Structures are given as structure tokens and as C-alpha cells.
Amino acid sequence: MERVDLPSMYELCLMHARADRAMRVVVTRQLDTAQLTMMEWLALAVVAEGPREGLSMSQIAIILDVTLPQVTALVSSLLKMKLCKQKVLITDRRGRQVIATLKGKRTVAKLEETISKAMRTWSKDIAPDDMSVYIETVKALARKDTD
């Protein structure tokens, strides 16, 4: 078996940063049509794919791995665009559940389609087996603890 020369850690991190930036450009171009940022889209998709009764701000923060103030700002933007709504909890009036509106769900579905198409076009020269390995690797890395 032929030995593959492995990149140094700085080279690997540099390649990862370049790949991330390139992917973000592809996605951002699609999000511009809906006037959403990457984080707004991710927050909206998390809420739209969540339970019918909605998600708490804390749950959204955990899923997105961001702070509560960041979630508050994201949800405020989504509320202004009428892509989601908030429901006050009966048991604790301080608590809020965030629920995607029909407009929000339709926006997520449309963006999923357009972003998927753009990503397929962008990555068409990558072998399907390589893409599958990449996806499984990203899933495994996302599950890793940072401690």
C-alpha cells in the first residue's frame, strides 16, 4: 500500500479554513435571496425542524452552540421577518417557546432545495465516495467533545 504524505497541522487547518470559507460563499449567495444571514437560517431551520410546540431559547442555544444573547438577537430578527413567533409558557410567564410560522417553514424548505442544488453544482467534481467520507467525518467531528 502506498503511503500518503499527511499535511502538517497548520496546512490541515488552513485547508479546512479555505474549504469552510468557500462553502459559506456558496450558501450565503443563496441566503441573500431570502435576506437571511447564515446564523438566522440555521436558527430558523432548527426551530422549523423542531417539535410542534416549539423550542425554548435555551434549547436553541444548545443546538446552535451559541450564547442566549446571540439566540435572542437571532430570534428577534426572525420575529421581525414573521418567519417565527413566540408563545409565552403558561407555567412560567418568563419562558418563551419559539415556533416557525408557515412562512418560516416554506422559507426553510425553499432554501433547502436551492442550497442543496448549489452545493451539488459546486461539489460536482468531487467523487461521491469522497463526499460520503467527508460527510461522515464532519458528523463524527461535530459529535466530539472540545474538553
N, C-alpha and C positions, 0 to 999 in steps of 0.2 A: 504494500500500500504506500502511495506517495505521501510524504509529509507536507502539510500545508504550513507556510510561514504565517504565524499569527502576528497581528499588528500589536504595537505597543499599546499600553493603556491610553496614552494621550491620543494616539491615532484612532483607536476604537471610539473614544469619547467624541473626538472631532467628527468622525463619520456619522455617529449617532446624532450629533447636533445638526449636521448638514441634512441628514435624512428627515429629521423632525421638522426643520425649517421648510424643506421642500414640500412635505406632506401638508404642513399648515398653510402654505400658499395655495395649494390646490383646494383645500377645504374652505379657506377664507374667501376665495373667489366665488364659491357657491353661496356662502353665507351672506355675502354682500347683497345679493339679490333680495334677501329677506331682511336686510338691515339688522342682522344679529352678529354679535361677537362669538368667538369660539366658546367662551365660558357660558354665555347666555344660551347658546344652542345646547350645550351639554346639560345645563341645569334644566332647561325645558324638556329635553328628551328623558332625563331621569324622572321628572315628575310625570310626563305623559306615559311612560312605561311602568310607572309605579302602581300601587293599589288604587282602586276606585275612590276610597275615602281620602286619598292624598297622602302626602308625606309631610312630616314636621320639618321645620328649618334645620334642626339638629340632624335629622336623618339625611337631608340633602347635603349638609356639610360633610358628614362622614363619607357618603358615597363619592362626592367630588374631591374629598381630601383637601378641603379649604376651611377657612375660619367662618364662624357665624356672621361677622360683619360683611364678609365677602358674599355670603349667601343672601343676606338682607339686601345688598346693593343689586345683585343679580335678579332676585325676585321682584324688587321694586321696578326694575326696567321691564320685566316680563308682564307685570301688572299694568303698567302704562300702555304697553302694546296690546293689552287684552288677550295675551296668549295663555295666561293662567289667572286664577282667582284664589283668594284666601277664605278659609272658613274658620270662624272662631270656635274653639272647643267648648262644649257645654260644661265639661267637668272642670276646666281651668281656663278662665277667660283670657289669660295671658298667652295661652297656647294657640297656635295657628297651624292649620293644615293647608298645604299648597296643592291645588288641583289644576290640571291643564284644562283649558276651555276647548270647545270643539275647534275653534280657530287654531289653538295651540297644537292640538293633535294632528290637524290637517297640515300644519306647517312642518311638524316633525316628519310626517310621512312623505311629504313632497321633498324635503331636504334629504331624507334618507335615500330616496331614489336618485336625485340629482348628484349628490355627493358620491354615492356608490358608482354611478356611471363615470363621473370624472376621475375617481380613483382607479377604476378598471382601465380607462384610457391612459392615464398617467403611468400605470404599472404594467402595461401590456407586454413589455419586453422582458419581464421577469417570469421565469418558468413557474408554472402552477405549483410544482412540488416545493420550490424555494419559497413561494409565497405562503404555502401551508406551514412550512417550518417556521417562517418568520412570525406568523400569527400565533402559533403555539408557543413560541419563545416569548413574545410580548405578553401573552396570557400568564405564563409562568413567572416572568419578571414582575408583573403587576401584583401577583399574589405574595411576593417576597416581603418580609418584614425589613424595615430600614434600621432596626436596632442592631 
